[in-house]
Amino acid sequence: MTNAAWSWTWDETLYAGSAPHYAVGRVPYSEAVAGAIRDELGLDGTGRLLDVGCGPGPLTTLLAPLFASAVGVDADREMIELARSRAPEIEWRCLRAEELPAGLGRFRAITFAQSFHWMDQAAVARTARDMLEPDGAWVHLGAMTHQGLPPTAPLPFPQPPWDEIGALVRDFLGPVRRAGRSTLPNGTRPGEEDVMRAAGWSGPVRLEVPQAAVTRTVGEVASAVYSLSGSTPHLLGPRLPEFDADLRRILHAAADDGRFAEEMGPVEVVVWRL
């Protein structure tokens, strides 16, 4: 499937109601991710950061100390309100990436963490070029922060029962992945590298940053489910209490004293330059 053939259209309900769950249920990026970006870009505390599709700001707040100032933008107002309440020293703006440059000025780095696939990629890739300083860089992060991988070594607690959780979501919401008011029968938009090259970007440089295993509670795993675009609380509507009861029953049955452990996959850092 080509990028051009992808037909999903964004709407404002994509992550409706998920902001508080995103902040609790997603595993944070480690300091090692910040270190890898700092070293690759030669960051020294100067310049400005723009984080696009920032959600409640986990990457923005991690990287902000590496810059003189930072701006986070997201199309979901609840995400921006939560980010602002947690880090008022950062500038937060509720707007879509397609509305850039929005008078925000120029930046040393523009970051996208698991967000670019929701956007009009060609338009955003072109606009971002004019928002960077001459030595600036575009940084894309790819990772699964909601769940881990099959373990390669023994863990202190059982893994969350993701297969059962997936089956429960399908029982309530149907077999085709939901996304806002529409569905994603073929997954998220492909072809990001082709888009970047067509827009004139050079690269990429690829870095892989290992992540440590984590311990998670029943509540954190439940929030991870609600943080996903395919199972946000608003999609469940009046059946949310029923779904939540079933979800927590499954989780408590699988947990050890309310706890799970997961081996998290690496974070891929992809750097493009002018």
C-alpha positions as CSV (number, residue, x, y, z in Angstrom):
1,M,0.0,0.0,0.0
2,T,1.4,3.4,-1.0
3,N,1.3,6.6,1.0
4,A,-1.0,8.1,-1.6
5,A,-3.5,5.1,-1.3
6,W,-3.9,5.6,2.5
7,S,-7.4,7.1,2.9
8,W,-7.9,7.7,6.6
9,T,-8.9,11.3,7.6
10,W,-7.9,12.9,10.9
11,D,-10.7,14.0,13.2
12,E,-10.6,15.6,16.7
13,T,-11.8,12.5,18.5
14,L,-8.7,10.5,17.7
15,Y,-7.4,10.5,21.2
16,A,-10.5,11.9,23.0
17,G,-10.4,11.0,26.7
18,S,-7.0,9.3,26.6
19,A,-4.8,12.1,27.9
20,P,-4.7,11.1,31.6
21,H,-4.3,7.5,30.6
22,Y,-1.5,8.3,28.2
23,A,0.5,10.0,31.0
24,V,0.1,6.9,33.3
25,G,0.0,4.0,30.9
26,R,2.9,4.8,28.5
27,V,6.4,3.8,29.6
28,P,8.6,7.0,29.7
29,Y,11.6,7.5,27.3
30,S,14.8,7.0,29.2
31,E,17.6,9.4,29.8
32,A,19.6,7.3,27.3
33,V,17.3,8.5,24.5
34,A,18.0,12.1,25.5
35,G,21.7,11.4,25.5
36,A,21.7,9.8,22.1
37,I,19.9,12.8,20.6
38,R,22.2,15.2,22.4
39,D,25.3,13.5,21.1
40,E,24.0,13.1,17.5
41,L,22.9,16.7,17.2
42,G,25.7,18.2,19.3
43,L,23.3,20.0,21.6
44,D,24.7,22.4,24.1
45,G,21.8,24.0,25.8
46,T,21.2,26.6,23.1
47,G,18.6,26.9,20.4
48,R,14.9,26.0,20.5
49,L,13.1,22.6,20.4
50,L,9.7,22.0,18.7
51,D,8.0,18.7,19.5
52,V,5.1,18.0,17.1
53,G,2.3,15.7,18.2
54,C,3.7,16.0,21.7
55,G,0.7,14.4,23.6
56,P,1.1,15.2,27.3
57,G,4.7,16.0,26.8
58,P,6.9,13.0,27.7
59,L,9.5,13.7,25.0
60,T,9.2,17.5,25.2
61,T,10.0,17.6,28.9
62,L,12.8,15.0,28.6
63,L,14.6,17.0,25.9
64,A,13.8,20.6,27.1
65,P,16.8,20.9,29.4
66,L,19.0,20.4,26.3
67,F,17.7,23.6,24.7
68,A,17.3,27.2,25.7
69,S,13.5,26.9,25.2
70,A,11.0,24.4,24.0
71,V,7.5,24.4,22.4
72,G,5.1,21.4,22.3
73,V,2.2,21.3,19.9
74,D,-0.6,18.8,19.7
75,A,-4.1,18.7,18.1
76,D,-5.8,17.3,21.3
77,R,-6.7,20.0,23.7
78,E,-6.8,17.6,26.7
79,M,-3.2,16.5,26.0
80,I,-2.1,20.1,25.9
81,E,-3.9,21.1,29.1
82,L,-2.3,18.1,30.9
83,A,1.1,19.0,29.5
84,R,0.8,22.6,30.6
85,S,-0.3,21.6,34.1
86,R,2.8,19.4,34.4
87,A,5.4,21.7,32.9
88,P,4.2,25.3,32.8
89,E,7.7,26.6,32.0
90,I,7.3,25.1,28.5
91,E,5.2,26.8,25.8
92,W,2.3,24.5,24.8
93,R,0.1,25.1,21.8
94,C,-3.1,23.3,20.7
95,L,-2.8,23.0,16.9
96,R,-2.5,20.5,14.2
97,A,0.9,19.9,12.5
98,E,-0.7,21.0,9.2
99,E,-1.2,24.5,10.8
100,L,2.5,25.1,11.1
101,P,4.5,27.3,11.1
102,A,1.8,29.2,13.1
103,G,4.2,32.0,13.8
104,L,6.3,29.9,16.1
105,G,9.7,30.9,14.6
106,R,12.7,28.8,13.9
107,F,14.2,25.8,15.8
108,R,17.4,23.9,16.3
109,A,15.4,20.6,16.3
110,I,11.9,19.4,15.4
111,T,10.9,16.1,16.9
112,F,8.1,13.7,16.2
113,A,7.5,10.8,18.6
114,Q,5.1,8.2,17.2
115,S,3.1,11.0,15.6
116,F,4.1,11.6,12.0
117,H,2.0,8.8,10.6
118,W,-1.2,10.7,11.7
119,M,-0.3,13.8,9.6
120,D,-0.4,15.1,6.1
121,Q,3.2,13.9,5.8
122,A,4.2,15.6,2.6
123,A,2.9,19.0,3.7
124,V,4.5,18.8,7.2
125,A,7.8,17.6,5.8
126,R,7.9,20.6,3.5
127,T,6.9,23.1,6.1
128,A,9.3,21.9,8.7
129,R,12.3,22.6,6.4
130,D,11.5,26.3,6.6
131,M,11.2,26.2,10.4
132,L,14.7,24.8,11.0
133,E,17.9,26.7,11.6
134,P,20.6,26.0,8.9
135,D,22.3,23.3,11.1
136,G,19.0,22.0,12.4
137,A,17.6,18.5,12.4
138,W,14.4,16.6,12.2
139,V,14.2,13.7,14.8
140,H,11.7,10.9,14.5
141,L,11.2,8.5,17.4
142,G,9.7,5.0,16.9
143,A,8.9,2.8,19.8
144,M,6.2,0.8,21.5
145,T,5.7,2.6,24.8
146,H,2.4,0.9,25.7
147,Q,3.6,-2.7,25.8
148,G,6.8,-4.8,25.7
149,L,8.3,-7.6,23.7
150,P,8.5,-11.3,24.4
151,P,11.2,-11.6,27.1
152,T,14.7,-12.8,26.4
153,A,15.4,-13.4,30.1
154,P,13.4,-14.3,33.2
155,L,11.3,-11.4,34.6
156,P,10.3,-11.0,38.2
157,F,6.6,-10.8,37.4
158,P,4.3,-12.2,34.6
159,Q,3.8,-10.2,31.4
160,P,0.4,-8.5,30.8
161,P,-2.0,-10.8,28.9
162,W,-1.9,-8.7,25.7
163,D,-3.5,-11.4,23.6
164,E,-6.5,-11.6,25.9
165,I,-6.7,-7.8,26.0
166,G,-6.7,-7.6,22.2
167,A,-9.5,-10.1,22.0
168,L,-11.5,-8.1,24.6
169,V,-11.1,-4.9,22.5
170,R,-12.2,-6.7,19.4
171,D,-15.2,-8.2,21.2
172,F,-16.4,-4.7,22.2
173,L,-15.2,-2.6,19.2
174,G,-15.2,-5.1,16.3
175,P,-12.4,-6.8,14.4
176,V,-11.1,-3.7,12.4
177,R,-8.9,-1.2,14.3
178,R,-10.7,2.0,15.2
179,A,-9.2,5.4,14.9
180,G,-11.4,8.4,15.8
181,R,-14.6,8.2,13.8
182,S,-13.0,6.0,11.2
183,T,-11.1,2.7,11.0
184,L,-7.6,1.6,9.9
185,P,-8.1,-1.7,8.1
186,N,-4.5,-1.6,6.8
187,G,-2.8,0.0,9.8
188,T,-1.1,3.4,9.9
189,R,0.3,5.4,7.0
190,P,3.4,3.9,5.4
191,G,6.2,5.4,3.3
192,E,7.7,8.0,5.6
193,E,11.2,7.7,4.2
194,D,9.9,8.3,0.6
195,V,8.0,11.4,1.8
196,M,11.1,12.8,3.5
197,R,13.4,12.3,0.5
198,A,10.8,13.8,-1.8
199,A,10.7,16.9,0.4
200,G,14.4,17.3,0.0
201,W,15.7,16.0,3.4
202,S,19.1,14.2,3.7
203,G,19.7,11.0,5.6
204,P,18.7,9.4,7.6
205,V,21.0,8.5,10.5
206,R,19.5,5.7,12.5
207,L,20.2,5.1,16.2
208,E,18.9,2.3,18.3
209,V,18.6,2.9,22.1
210,P,17.9,-0.1,24.3
211,Q,15.3,0.2,27.0
212,A,15.3,-1.5,30.4
213,A,12.7,-3.9,31.6
214,V,10.0,-2.3,33.7
215,T,7.5,-3.3,36.4
216,R,3.9,-2.2,35.9
217,T,0.8,-2.2,38.0
218,V,-2.7,-3.3,36.9
219,G,-3.8,0.3,36.8
220,E,-0.8,1.3,34.5
221,V,-1.6,-1.5,32.1
222,A,-5.3,-0.6,32.0
223,S,-4.3,3.0,31.2
224,A,-2.0,1.8,28.5
225,V,-5.0,0.2,26.8
226,Y,-7.0,3.4,27.0
227,S,-4.1,5.4,25.7
228,L,-4.3,3.7,22.3
229,S,-6.2,5.3,19.5
230,G,-8.0,2.0,18.8
231,S,-9.4,1.7,22.4
232,T,-9.8,5.2,23.7
233,P,-12.5,5.6,26.4
234,H,-14.9,7.6,24.1
235,L,-15.0,4.7,21.6
236,L,-16.5,2.5,24.2
237,G,-19.3,5.0,25.0
238,P,-21.9,3.7,27.4
239,R,-20.2,0.2,27.5
240,L,-17.0,1.7,29.1
241,P,-17.9,0.5,32.6
242,E,-18.6,-3.0,31.4
243,F,-15.4,-3.1,29.3
244,D,-13.3,-1.7,32.3
245,A,-14.7,-4.4,34.6
246,D,-13.8,-7.2,32.1
247,L,-10.4,-5.6,31.5
248,R,-9.5,-5.4,35.2
249,R,-10.8,-8.9,35.8
250,I,-8.4,-10.2,33.1
251,L,-5.5,-8.2,34.5
252,H,-6.0,-9.2,38.1
253,A,-6.3,-12.8,37.2
254,A,-2.9,-12.7,35.3
255,A,-1.0,-10.4,37.7
256,D,1.3,-11.4,40.6
257,D,0.2,-9.3,43.6
258,G,-1.1,-6.7,41.1
259,R,2.1,-6.4,39.2
260,F,3.5,-7.2,35.8
261,A,6.9,-7.0,34.2
262,E,7.8,-6.3,30.6
263,E,11.0,-6.2,28.5
264,M,10.6,-3.0,26.5
265,G,11.8,-2.8,22.9
266,P,14.5,-0.4,21.8
267,V,13.7,3.2,20.8
268,E,14.6,4.0,17.2
269,V,15.9,7.5,16.7
270,V,15.9,8.6,13.0
271,V,17.6,11.9,12.2
272,W,17.1,13.8,9.0
273,R,19.0,17.0,8.0
274,L,18.6,19.8,5.6
